């Protein structure tokens, strides 16, 4: 019995020693991405309340132990809603509302996104100064110093853990934006930048390394300046435990293995506050031994969280101010216009943009596209909010020189993005994402297109056809200018385009054979402010506008196109 008691005492002592030597801690990491101005629960473009915003996140973090919470944002927050635009360009004397909200919620770090850069140096530099946390992007390099323009990484200590957060931005910014918006900055390869900085970060002896990448998932391959390279970094640069990505507006979560055979958790969080990325890290350390961690993740629907009453009350005056701003009447429309028509030929919606661009620039030809997939402006009073429906992005307006042959190739590229090759009136006309059976991929009962509608470029000022029975590259036939003047492939024409397109966005200018310095040399004029601003003033000056499909192009064979339109409107929109 004495021996049994002695054994029991020894076992208890050993267990106590083991327990005392164990150091277990837990943290919750929450990350938002691509909020596009949706910080408050009101869509200022649609004039409607929403059930997903940072008000939901506020309830979560206010109830949690902040010593065990890390809060991150992954960029594209400064563009996409009148709330952001108002504080970017209208009321610049007050503290920026986005900095105020993120500081109030005690964000720990953020990565800059391409649409944040689109706001221009005065805006993102100002917001960066107002943030109480670092703004990251290791591959956005100051051309004068060779060092990152923003912070490359930050070290956060929570609940006994040491966490490094490393930021990267998609390097494709110069393909979309004029240099004036990022003057003094160059954007470098994400994989190479991560390899460069990983040894520096590991010198911090972190318990966890997190990638905060404003870049889409992409795939494993490192393709230089590829727009979406998050998976490529995660799989080719050992050292990351977690990678948060964004930019592509997808929701996804997956585990991958890097080149050293180590597991990496990768999350993608959608857009416009529809979801919240969450990673839980539990770490246990035996005395004198290396920490062992368990990392798990999930995507939380933002509207599954209650809205914080404190947050709503704090920002109620801001919401009211924005409602008043966006409700201002600037003119009147005698007819409604919808982007739905723009997928099947000339439309009142896109042609209104064409008319504005031609009148504002004096160009001979206008190029434009439906920037939103499904949007409309209504007959009656036109308000500030309608201008965000009409023109979604803060693009500038350019006038460029193009030859007739380049215009032809530009439109051929657009047609290739837009249409497939029809074999008869029963085949698909639009270019859909297809499943293994060859049928359009359906999401929530509607078909998904292979390419974004903002690349479906049409022209005003010329008369042409798009023959969808022909293969890609042989569909466009331009017969003349709108006044009947013969169109020549060798003649130079002045063309109005937005800054995204003029800087190579969508690949239209490269497809036309205009790239790099040659592209820059073609620019004749640029506006000083965004195109939406000039469109607003244009409508103010007119007082009343009458949207109508006025451009002179059509899809042929017309019988096939008419049959396809009737069928495919239902596929795309679920109705006629």
Buried (B, 14 or more C-beta within 10 A) or exposed (E): EEEEEEEEEEEEEEEEEEEEEEEEBBBBBBBBBBBBBBBBBBBBBBEEEBBBBBBBBBBBBBEEEEEBBBBBBBBBBBBBBBBBBBBBBEEEEEEBBBBBBBBBBEBBBBBBBBBBBBBBBEBBEBBBEBBEBBBBBBBBBEEEEEEBBBBBBBEBEBBBBBBBBBBBBBBBBBBBBBEEBBEEBBBBBBBBBBBBBBEEBEEEEBBBBBBBBBBBBBEEEBEEBBBBBBBBBBBBBBBBBBBBBBBBBBBBBEEBEBEEEEEBBBBBBBBBBBBBBBBBBEBBBEEEEEBEBEBEBEBBBBBEBEBBEEBBEBBEEBBEBBBEBBEEEBBBBEBEBBBBBBBBBBBBBBBBBBBBBBBBBEBBBBBBBBBBBEBBBEEEEBBBBBBBBBBBBBBBBBBBBBBBBBBBBBBBBBBBBBBBBBEEBEBBBBBBEBEEEEEBEEEEEBBBBBBBBBBBBBBBBBBBBBBBBBEBEEBBBBEBBBEEEEBBEEBEBBBBBBBBBBBBBBBBBBBBEBEEEEBBEBBEBBBEEBBBBBBBEBBEEBEEBEBBBBBBBBBBBEEBBBBBBEEBBEBBBEEE
